[in-house]
Amino acid sequence: QKEVEQNSGPLSVPEGAIASLNCTYSDRGSQSFFWYRQYSGKSPELIMFIYSNGDKEDGRFTAQLNKASQYVSLLIRDSQPSDSATYLCAVNLVGGGADGLTFGKGTHLIIQP
Amino acid sequence: GAGVSQSPSNKVTEKGKDVELRCDPISGHTALYWYRQRLGQGLEFLIYFQGNSAPDKSGLPSDRFSAERTGESVSTLTIQRTQQEDSAVYLCASSLGEWETQYFGPGTRLLVL
């Protein structure tokens, strides 16, 4: 069964600290990995995507991928209250678009001022 | 250019009625996806279009659900004989191709009374 797992949280992080969000996936053949942010009552918006093992940095965000461990993470440096949201990990599984993106249930992140 | 648009933004209907939800993808995006998100839940993949063909309809919850797409343009999701459990946000996303990043529309919030 194809699954994407995330800790639902809430994850509470003080303002200015690093928030670390984790995701594991079941399908070893997965190729594309995405992090979406979803504010309450809003649709998901793309934060980052990563295809290759290692780190990918974009501003305060760093995505980390380890295909051998089937693990992808998102680090948010210098966390701000506006980062408070649900973060969805999504994996484009081996079936490609025919399976859509398989989403985790999301981690609710709270940045405490 | 414009993002993914969906209409209506909100729909309240009575149990047993049919509803039609519309999605306009980003121009040039060949792939189009429908998802459902129940309150407090993760995203549930419904169906994917590549052009106007739907290689995988297995995500549709029941035979009351159907979807079609005209060329590489507008898609409609139709729910016949709506039930209260159909109440959810229906999200549409589009991407340049099968493995590409998906961009979401604002969603249609459906409430079945």
Interface residues (C-beta under 8 A of the other chain):
Chain A: Q31 S32 F34 Y36 K42 S43 P44 E45 L46 F49 L88 A90 N92 G95 G96 G97 A98 D99 G100 L101 T102 F103 G104 K105 G106
Chain B: A31 Y33 Y35 Q41 G42 L43 F45 L46 Y48 Q50 P55 D56 G59 V89 L91 S95 G97 E98 W99 T101 Q102 Y103 F104 G105 P106 G107
